[in-house]
Amino acid sequence: MTSTSPAERRAQADNASPFAGLSRTGQWATLMAVSGITTAALMWVRLPAALMLGPMLAGILLVVGGSGLRVSAWPMNFAQAVIGLLVARSFTREILIEFGKQWPLFLSVVVSIVISCATLGYVISKLRILKGTTAIWGLLPGAAAVMVLMAEAFGADEELVAFMQYMRVVFVAVTASIIARLWVHAPVGAGIDVNWFPPIAWLPFAGTLLLIGFSFLATLAPKLPAGVLIASLAIGGVLHVGGYSTLELPPWFSAIGYALLGWSVGLKFTRNVLEAAARALPQALSSIVVIVVFCGALAALLVRLLGIDPLTAYLATSPGGADSVAIIAASTKVDTSFVMALQTARFLLILLVGPAISRFVAGLVDGQ
């Protein structure tokens, strides 16, 4: 009986892979086809963030099957720029006015949420379930796609962060949808049909492409983490709120950015990463439940002390999934400006303090 070396076993596994005899072009074609199927299925059940989750799931399926595809730096920079502009487009003057009227309240709520997430991140890190930076970026309730990009830039395990972020997005969105249905009898998963190829305003679209190209200059500052993302978000936000530019981002164009990010994350989900995610699943779910309950308690406090409509308070404090929360808010009778102002304030604060918090928690864990 002869034994085989680890190298020989790896070679045998590679030969057994369904992608062993497939060219890179064939693998990319397969990835796109599978992504179309998974994304369509997730959109059919109205799952939040389907445009990224579908490609990410397809990437996981291919890498488990032995594919060695990776998304290179330039396509990822493009994805960062698109996602930054998508977030920037959600900033409006109405949100600024609402924040200006009630900024002490908003800051108090946002800081409370951030502290609770940081505390949970510390506990998970202390128990050696995940390392500090990964736990923090996985729990911080910002825009999930942005949190994944920031996590990678600051040394966290991007795949595990994506796993936690999108598990939270789905959990929170489904919970918010059910509460909205019980409160105002809105259909669960209420959403809007997507017109993938609407008429394009070509001049604003050209300006948007120019902004994307300009944000690429951030790559000249290699020490700036997620520089393209931050540049496109900051410049696009200022121009959009100031009324100097209309950000034209057709659905098909935005989907490309989400798909690139989803592929980048999914193709890094090795079997070891999947095993780590499975081990962390009970603790991650428990953490999400704790955050949701804490935010619900904050909403109840707003209702009791300030007389805010309960559904408005819940959607405003809901930890994440701002896009799905916005859809639910738009389809129900709530104060949409209040909801989006608090969601936006939380996102911006997390963007500013998230790196410092992740380093602080990691330092606490490593120093004890």
C-alpha positions, 0 to 999 in steps of 0.5 A: 500500500503506497501513501501519497504526499500532500502535494500529490493529494492536492494535485489529485483534487485539482484534477477532480475539480469540475473546472480542471479542464476549463479555460479562464474564459470558460470559468468566467462565463460559468461564473456569470451564468451562475451569478445570473441564476442566483441573483434572479432567484434571490430577487424573486424572493425579494431578498435584500442586497440580492445584486451582491449576494447572488454573485457572492454565492456564485463565487463561493460555489465556483471556488468550492468546485476548484476554480482559481478565479480572482478579481483584479485591482482595477475592477475592484477600484471600479466597484468601490467608485460605483458603490461610493456614488450609490451611497452619495446619491442617497444624501439629500438636503432634506436629510441635512435639514432634519439632522440640523434640527435634531442632531443631539438626538441623532448623535445620542442614538448613533453613539449608543448603537456604535458602543453596543456593537463595539462591546459585542465585538470585544466579547467575540474577540475576547472569546477568540471566536473572531479576531478584533478587527473582523468582529468589529467590522462584521457587527458595525451597522453601516452600508454592508458593501461599504463595511466589507470594503473598509474591512479589507482595507483595515486588515480584517477577514473580508470573507467573514465580515461579508458573511456577518454583514449580509446575514445581519442585513437579511435578518434585519430587513425581514424583521423590519418587513414583518413589523411593517406588515403587522403595523400597516398591513404592508406586504412582506418583502415590499419592494419595487420592480426594477427597470434595468434599462431605463432611458439614460440622461447622457450628460449626467452619465458622462459626468458620473463616469468622469467622477469615477475616473477622478476617484481613481486618483486616490490609488496614488495615495497607497496609504489611504485605505479604501481610497477610491471608495472614500473619494467617490463618496465624499466628492459625489456626496458634496456635489449631489447635496449641493445640486452641482451634479446629478449622479446617473447610475442606471440599474445595469451599471450599478449591478456591475459594481455590486457583481464585481464586489460579490465575486471578489468576496465569494471567490475568496471563500475557501473551504477553511473560510467556510468552516470558520464561518460555520463555527462562528454562526451561533455567536454571530446570530446571537450578536445580531439578535442582541443588536436588533433587541437593543435597537428596538429598545432605543426605538421604544425609548424614542416613542415613550420620551419624544412621542415619535411614531413607533414604526418611524422609530423602529425603522430609524434605529434598525441596525443596517440594510439602509436600502431595504429600510428606505424601501419599507419606509417609502411604502408606509406612512412614516417620517421618511426624512427622520428615518433616513437622517438617522440612518445616514448619520449612523453610517457617516459616524461609523465611516469616521470612527470605525477604523479607530474602534477596530484598532482599539478593540484589537489592541485591547484583546491582544494586550490582555 
